[in-house]
Amino acid sequence: MTPLAEGPHPRLKIAKNVLHLALGQVATTVLAIISTAVLARTLGPSQFGLYFFVISMAMFGYTIVEWGQPLLLIGEVVARPPNCVGELLGTALALRVLAAPIVLLSLLITASVLGYDTSTKLILSLYFGAALPISLARGFGTVFRGMDRMDRDALVNVLNSAFGLAFVLVALALSSSLITVVLSQFAAGLVSLAGAHYFYRHLSAAPLAVGRGVARHLWKAGAAIVLLSVVQAAQPYFDVLILSKFAPPDVVGWFGAARNIMGTLYTPAGILGAAVLPQLTRSAQVPESFGHELRSALRPMLIVGALGAAGTYLFAQTAVELIYGTHYAPAITILQAFAPVLFLLFVDALIGFALFAANRTKALAKIKVASVVVNILLDAVLIPWFQAHHGNGGIGVVIGFGLSELVVFALTVAILPRGAFLPETIVEIAKSVAAATATVLLLLSIPRLAPAAAIPIAVVAFVTFGIALGLVRASDLALLDKLVRSAWSRP
């Protein structure tokens, strides 16, 4: 039996995985938006800029700590017998605990060399340590994804967001310092880790264990992936570093506010990609099926990405003012500049997942390295130019990022397996861009339209244009109907 024969309805399984992750993401997004709004309004742009800078450094560091596991573990769980999962996960978590202090030390040395003060390094140290529990919880979540239990992964994320918000509100009520905020996030991470362990135990999975052989395998196999992960994380890391050197803290705060919204907008790409990765991994073993699976997954990416890009441009002001208030108004322009980049990110995300499934990670990593180099060079030119001429270097960050993603798109398409990316796909991309452009032009032609009315009109308009262009098909609606009727049938 081929790996593709594991279920009678692989598209339905993927759709159910997407639903579980999407429902979890809706909950975590709402909670994260509230938490971010409270933090940004309480701390102000300057302190929020420092907080965003510290988070960016810590996230880059944990990319190294996790050593490629977020992608590696999914494939390993799919490939291994169920009784091996406990040793696999236990070893992966142990490696994270051992790596964390080493990586933190390197970050502190880097911060010292770059001239950041003692208080910044103190906050960085506290936040990095506080982030370890949620990193471990994410390790459980990755295994849940490999087991096709996206619902458990979603629950872990909801736990972290819910308790994180609750603890942050308490912390800010006691003190508006960053230290209390960091401690509250540490407490939320502990709750998430406990919940993840509880869910794992109730999946009849093997007990956690640590094995030297497994550790050597994870270290060696992860080395091929971690370069890609580090390169992907390096771009936002260098963006913030360069911006902090050419712009004052307020501008970093504006960019941080816009970046948080950008991350939320990009989340559906990660959900769709993570949901189809197990199926892409299986289909990669049957080359004649791989192209079909990739094209089936790409169309939802195009639809959601194009709709998201149109909505980002149209409602950037609504989002920024609602979440952050008028003190963060310059973030609106940054977010609008990001709109076309968002669509490209959706496409590049799925191609990246496909290349990983096809075991072309090294080639993808080289492409990402090239894009980061291009992006750094563009940052060095565009950030000071936009800061000098518009007082907002964050615009330069977004434009440079978009140009570097064009490099990624062109090169990744070139190394896809033969037949995976057909000329018809370019037509589908063009239809998506056309539907989004028509939606934006239509909404801009209707003046003084309140957001409560404009948002549903924009969605209906996009779907209508999509149907007219042949982008949205009857099969998509049929799959949605089947998903709604059977999503909760799985025990």
C-alpha positions in Angstrom: 0.0 0.0 0.0 1.3 3.4 -0.9 1.7 6.2 1.7 -1.2 8.0 0.0 -3.6 5.2 0.8 -3.8 5.9 4.5 -7.2 7.4 4.3 -10.2 7.4 1.9 -10.6 11.1 1.9 -7.1 12.9 2.2 -8.6 16.3 1.1 -11.2 16.0 3.8 -8.6 15.1 6.4 -6.5 18.1 5.4 -9.6 20.3 5.5 -10.4 19.1 9.0 -6.9 19.7 10.1 -7.2 23.2 8.7 -10.5 23.7 10.6 -9.0 22.7 13.9 -6.0 24.9 13.4 -8.1 27.8 12.2 -10.5 27.6 15.1 -7.6 27.6 17.5 -6.0 30.4 15.6 -9.2 32.5 15.8 -9.2 32.2 19.5 -5.5 32.8 20.0 -5.6 35.8 17.5 -8.4 37.5 19.4 -6.6 37.0 22.7 -3.3 38.1 21.2 -4.8 41.2 19.8 -6.3 42.2 23.1 -3.0 41.4 24.9 -1.0 43.4 22.4 -3.4 46.3 22.5 -3.2 46.5 26.3 0.6 46.3 26.2 1.1 48.9 23.4 -1.4 51.4 24.9 0.1 51.0 28.4 3.8 51.0 27.5 3.7 53.6 24.8 5.6 53.5 21.4 9.1 53.8 22.9 8.8 51.1 25.6 6.8 48.9 23.2 9.6 49.3 20.7 12.1 48.0 23.3 9.7 45.1 24.0 9.4 44.3 20.3 13.2 44.4 19.9 13.7 41.9 22.8 11.1 39.6 21.4 12.7 39.7 18.0 16.1 38.7 19.4 14.6 35.9 21.5 12.6 34.5 18.6 15.8 34.4 16.5 17.6 32.6 19.3 14.9 30.0 19.8 15.1 29.2 16.1 18.6 27.8 16.9 17.5 26.2 20.2 14.8 24.2 18.4 17.3 23.1 15.8 14.9 22.4 12.9 12.5 20.4 15.0 9.3 22.3 14.1 9.7 20.8 10.6 11.7 17.7 11.3 9.5 16.2 14.0 6.4 16.1 11.8 8.2 13.9 9.2 9.7 11.8 11.9 6.4 11.1 13.6 4.8 10.2 10.2 7.7 7.8 9.4 8.2 6.1 12.8 6.0 3.5 14.6 3.8 4.9 17.4 5.9 3.3 20.1 8.9 5.4 19.1 7.2 8.8 19.4 7.9 9.0 23.2 11.6 8.7 22.8 11.6 11.0 19.9 9.7 13.8 21.7 11.5 13.4 25.0 14.9 13.6 23.3 13.8 16.7 21.3 12.7 18.5 24.5 15.9 17.6 26.3 18.0 19.0 23.5 16.1 22.3 23.7 16.7 22.6 27.4 20.4 22.0 26.9 20.7 24.5 24.0 18.8 27.4 25.6 21.6 28.8 27.9 24.2 28.4 25.2 22.2 30.4 22.7 21.3 33.1 25.3 24.9 33.6 26.0 25.6 34.2 22.3 22.7 36.7 22.1 24.0 38.7 25.1 27.5 38.8 23.6 26.0 40.1 20.3 24.0 42.7 22.2 27.1 43.9 24.0 29.1 44.2 20.8 26.3 46.2 19.2 26.3 48.6 22.1 23.0 47.9 23.7 22.7 49.0 27.4 22.5 46.8 30.5 18.8 47.2 31.0 18.1 45.9 27.4 20.3 42.9 28.1 18.6 42.2 31.4 15.1 42.3 29.7 16.5 40.0 27.0 17.8 37.5 29.5 14.5 37.4 31.4 12.4 37.1 28.3 14.5 34.4 26.8 14.3 32.3 30.0 10.6 32.9 30.2 10.1 31.7 26.7 11.5 28.2 27.3 8.3 26.6 28.6 6.3 27.7 25.6 9.0 26.4 23.3 8.8 23.0 25.0 5.0 23.2 24.7 5.4 23.8 21.0 7.5 20.7 20.8 4.5 18.7 21.9 2.3 20.6 19.4 4.6 19.6 16.5 4.2 16.0 17.5 0.4 16.4 17.6 0.6 17.8 14.1 2.5 14.8 12.9 -0.1 12.5 14.5 -2.8 14.4 12.6 -4.2 15.8 15.9 -4.2 19.4 15.0 -7.0 19.9 17.6 -4.5 19.2 20.4 -2.0 21.6 19.0 -4.6 24.3 18.8 -5.7 23.7 22.4 -2.1 24.2 23.6 -1.9 27.6 21.7 -5.3 28.7 23.1 -4.1 27.8 26.6 -1.0 29.9 26.2 -2.9 32.9 24.8 -5.7 32.8 27.4 -3.5 32.5 30.4 -1.0 34.9 28.9 -3.7 37.6 28.6 -5.0 37.0 32.1 -1.5 37.2 33.6 -0.5 40.2 31.6 -3.6 42.1 32.8 -2.8 41.2 36.4 0.9 42.2 35.9 0.0 45.6 34.3 -2.4 46.3 37.1 0.4 45.8 39.6 3.2 47.5 37.6 3.7 48.8 34.1 7.3 47.6 33.9 8.5 45.1 31.3 9.8 42.8 34.0 6.4 42.1 35.3 5.1 41.5 31.8 7.9 39.0 31.1 7.2 37.1 34.4 3.5 36.9 33.4 4.4 35.3 30.1 6.6 32.8 31.9 3.7 31.7 34.0 1.5 31.3 30.9 4.2 29.2 29.3 4.2 26.9 32.3 0.5 26.4 32.1 0.7 25.6 28.4 3.5 23.1 28.9 1.4 21.3 31.6 -1.6 21.3 29.3 0.5 19.9 26.4 1.9 17.1 28.6 -1.6 16.2 29.8 -3.0 16.0 26.2 0.0 13.9 25.2 -0.6 11.4 28.0 -4.2 11.0 26.9 -3.4 10.1 23.3 -2.2 6.7 24.3 1.3 7.7 23.1 4.5 6.1 24.4 6.0 7.6 27.6 8.6 10.3 27.2 12.2 9.1 27.1 15.7 10.3 26.1 17.9 8.3 23.8 21.5 9.0 22.7 20.9 7.5 19.3 17.8 9.6 18.7 19.7 12.7 19.9 22.5 12.1 17.4 19.9 11.6 14.7 17.9 14.8 15.6 21.2 16.8 15.7 22.4 15.5 12.4 19.0 15.7 10.6 18.2 19.0 12.2 21.4 20.5 10.9 20.1 20.4 7.4 16.9 22.2 8.4 18.2 24.6 11.0 20.1 26.6 8.4 16.8 27.2 6.6 15.0 28.1 9.9 17.8 30.4 11.0 17.8 32.1 7.6 14.1 32.6 7.7 14.3 34.0 11.3 17.4 36.1 10.4 15.5 38.4 8.1 13.1 39.9 10.7 15.9 39.8 13.2 18.2 42.0 11.0 15.2 44.1 10.0 14.8 45.2 13.7 18.5 45.5 14.3 19.0 47.8 11.3 15.9 49.8 12.0 16.9 50.4 15.6 20.2 51.8 14.4 18.7 54.2 11.9 15.5 55.2 13.6 14.4 56.3 17.1 12.6 53.9 19.5 9.2 55.3 18.6 9.6 54.2 15.0 10.6 50.7 16.2 7.4 50.8 18.2 5.3 51.7 15.2 7.0 49.0 13.1 6.4 46.5 16.0 2.7 47.4 16.0 2.5 46.8 12.3 4.6 43.7 12.4 2.2 42.1 15.0 -0.7 42.6 12.7 1.4 41.3 9.8 2.1 38.1 11.8 -1.6 37.6 12.4 -2.4 38.2 8.7 0.3 35.6 7.7 -1.0 33.0 10.1 -3.5 31.4 7.7 -0.5 30.5 5.4 1.1 28.6 8.3 -2.1 26.9 9.1 -2.7 25.8 5.5 0.9 24.8 5.1 1.1 22.8 8.3 -2.2 21.1 7.5 -1.0 19.8 4.1 2.6 19.0 5.1 1.9 15.4 6.2 0.0 14.7 3.0 2.7 16.4 0.9 5.3 14.4 2.7 3.5 11.1 1.9 2.9 12.2 -1.7 6.6 13.0 -2.2 7.2 9.3 -2.1 4.9 8.9 -5.1 6.2 11.5 -7.6 3.3 11.3 -10.0 1.0 12.4 -7.2 3.1 15.2 -5.8 2.3 17.8 -8.4 -1.4 17.1 -8.0 -1.2 17.5 -4.2 0.7 20.7 -4.5 -1.7 22.3 -7.0 -4.7 21.3 -4.8 -3.1 23.0 -1.8 -2.0 26.1 -3.7 -5.4 27.3 -4.8 -6.7 27.8 -1.2 -3.4 29.7 -0.6 -4.1 32.0 -3.5 -7.7 32.7 -2.5 -6.9 33.4 1.1 -3.7 35.3 0.3 -5.4 37.5 -2.3 -8.4 38.3 0.0 -6.0 39.0 2.9 -3.9 41.4 0.8 -7.0 43.3 -0.4 -8.3 43.5 3.2 -5.0 44.6 4.5 -4.8 47.6 2.2 -8.4 48.6 2.7 -8.7 48.3 6.5 -5.1 49.0 7.7 -6.3 52.2 9.4 -9.2 50.5 11.1 -7.0 47.8 12.5 -4.2 50.0 13.8 -6.6 52.6 15.4 -8.8 49.9 16.9 -5.9 48.0 18.4 -3.2 50.6 19.2 -4.9 54.0 19.1 -3.9 57.2 17.3 -0.4 57.2 18.8 0.5 54.5 16.4 -0.9 56.1 13.3 2.3 55.8 11.2 1.9 52.0 11.4 -1.0 52.4 9.0 1.3 53.3 6.1 3.7 50.4 7.0 0.8 48.0 7.0 -0.6 49.2 3.6 2.8 48.8 2.1 2.8 45.2 3.3 -0.5 44.3 1.5 1.0 43.1 -1.8 3.9 41.4 0.1 1.3 39.4 2.1 0.0 37.7 -1.1 3.5 36.8 -2.2 4.2 35.3 1.2 1.3 33.0 1.0 2.6 31.6 -2.3 6.2 31.3 -1.1 5.1 29.6 2.1 3.4 26.7 0.4 6.3 26.3 -2.1 8.6 26.2 0.8 6.6 23.4 2.5 6.5 21.5 -0.8 10.3 21.7 -1.1 10.8 20.5 2.4 8.4 17.5 1.7 10.4 16.8 -1.5 13.6 16.7 0.5 15.1 19.8 -1.1 15.7 21.7 2.1 19.4 22.4 1.4 18.6 24.1 -1.9 15.8 26.1 -0.3 18.2 27.2 2.5 20.6 28.5 -0.1 17.8 30.5 -1.7 16.8 31.9 1.6 20.4 32.9 2.3 20.5 34.8 -1.0 17.2 36.6 -0.1 18.4 37.6 3.3 21.6 39.1 1.8 19.4 41.0 -0.7 17.1 42.1 2.1 19.9 43.4 4.3 21.4 45.4 1.5 18.0 46.9 0.7 17.4 47.6 4.4 20.7 49.5 4.6 19.5 51.7 1.7 15.7 52.0 2.1 15.4 52.4 5.9 17.5 55.5 6.2 16.0 56.9 3.0 12.4 56.5 4.2 13.4 57.7 7.7 15.0 60.9 6.2 12.2 61.6 3.7 9.1 60.3 5.5 10.1 60.0 9.1 9.2 56.3 9.0 12.0 53.8 8.3 9.5 51.0 8.8 8.2 51.5 5.3 11.7 50.8 4.0 11.7 47.5 5.9 8.5 46.3 4.3 9.5 47.3 0.7 12.9 45.7 1.0 11.3 42.5 2.4 8.8 42.4 -0.5 11.6 42.7 -3.1 13.6 39.9 -1.4 10.5 37.7 -1.5 10.4 38.1 -5.3 13.8 36.6 -5.4 12.6 33.7 -3.3 9.6 33.1 -5.5 11.6 33.0 -8.7 14.3 30.7 -7.4 12.1 28.2 -5.5 9.8 27.7 -8.5 12.9 26.9 -10.5 13.9 24.0 -8.2 10.5 22.4 -7.7 10.2 18.8 -9.0 9.3 18.6 -12.7 5.6 19.1 -13.3 4.8 20.5 -9.8 4.4 24.1 -11.0 2.7 24.3 -14.4 1.9 27.3 -16.6 -1.7 27.0 -15.5 -0.6 28.0 -12.0 0.6 31.3 -13.3 -2.9 31.9 -14.6 -4.4 31.1 -11.2 -2.1 33.6 -9.6 -3.1 36.2 -12.1 -6.8 35.5 -11.4 -6.1 36.0 -7.7 -4.4 39.3 -8.2 -7.2 40.5 -10.5 -9.9 39.6 -8.0 -8.0 41.4 -5.2 -7.4 44.5 -7.4 -11.0 44.7 -8.5 -12.1 44.4 -4.8 -9.8 47.2 -3.7 -10.9 49.5 -6.6 -14.6 48.8 -5.9 -14.3 49.6 -2.2 -12.3 52.8 -2.8 -15.0 54.0 -5.2 -17.6 53.9 -2.4 -16.8 56.9 -0.1 -17.6 57.2 3.6 -18.4 53.5 4.0 -18.2 52.3 7.6 -15.9 49.4 8.3 -18.8 47.3 9.7 -20.4 47.5 6.2 -17.3 47.7 4.2 -15.7 44.4 5.4 -18.6 42.1 4.5 -19.0 43.9 1.2 -15.3 43.4 0.4 -15.6 39.7 1.1 -18.7 39.3 -1.0 -17.1 41.3 -3.8 -13.9 39.2 -3.8 -15.8 35.9 -3.8 -18.0 37.3 -6.7 -15.0 38.4 -8.7 -13.3 35.0 -7.9 -16.3 33.1 -9.2 -16.5 35.2 -12.3 -12.8 34.7 -13.0 -13.0 30.9 -12.4 -10.8 31.2 -9.3 -13.5 29.9 -6.8 -15.0 26.7 -8.1 -17.9 24.5 -7.3 -15.5 21.8 -5.9 -14.3 24.3 -3.3 -17.9 24.9 -2.1 -18.6 21.2 -2.1 -15.6 20.5 0.0 -16.6 23.2 2.4 -20.1 21.7 2.7 -18.6 18.2 3.4 -16.2 19.7 5.9 -19.0 21.4 7.8 -21.1 18.3 7.9 -18.4 15.9 9.0 -15.7 18.0 10.8 -16.7 16.8 14.2 -17.2 13.1 13.4 -13.7 12.1 14.3 -13.4 10.7 17.8 
